[in-house]
Amino acid sequence: MWQIIAEHISSELDIEFQVEQKTTLSGSTVNIAHLISGNGYQFFVKLNQRERLDQFENEQWSLQKLAQYSSVRVPKVICCGQTLDKAFLVLEYLPIQSESPQGWGQLGQQLAEMHQRHDQAMFGFDWDNQLGLNTQPNQWQGNWSTFFAEQRLGWQLQLLEEQGFGFGNIDQLVEQCRQRLASHKPKPSLLHGDFWRGNVGFLADTPVIFDPACYFGDRETDIACSSLYGRFPESFYQHYQDCYPLDEGFNERKALYNLYHVLNHANQFRGNYLIQAQELVKQLFY
């Protein structure tokens, strides 16, 4: 397997590379991660089952889209492919360091600048991708309230119902969601899509973002997600607000937007996330 990966890297970069050392890295609940090195080079490698190649291809395209749209640093994609029994994604290795106030402030400004680009007229993406292990549908839609209600909340509720975890009448919940967002008319922004602390790192004062689930949507969903599992430092929000102030009513929409991520966790991990999802649905809709 490692010889095949080394050959892909060599071909893509036009270098002579052999894996001389590899270290298994911790932290991922979805993939197996390794740091590999040889011939003076280092690379970050993700592995999963062979049939998960589409997941790595989607991540590759999302990282490339972020690099195109944003000044926020993202890992450079080297290559992705398959061996006899594994799918792999090779990225440049970035030695992530401790966070800094300056870095958080820079991240807030850079994310705001990315969100200010509104050259896409519709909500969605050119392909479906993944949020964790679950498919994230991204069919283009001109209306934000319809897009979020159907392709975010409705989709997750349907997945849960198919597994025996009903949250009520899905059509009614989707319609209530659509109505609550009907008067909110955001412009489409490129989103990271899974913007929590675990997907942010720093190279000294330079912020780095990774593991995206990109699509074009309401920028507020990224900001809402940033407070879901450990709120970012205040310097991030202050610099974001200074560059691109949030719309009125954001605090009322935040819990609705974060319900999508809570439902996704409930779908993947069950347990307390199911209880959290049930309580949040009750709080928002009943």
Disulfide bonds with the S-S distance in Angstrom:
none
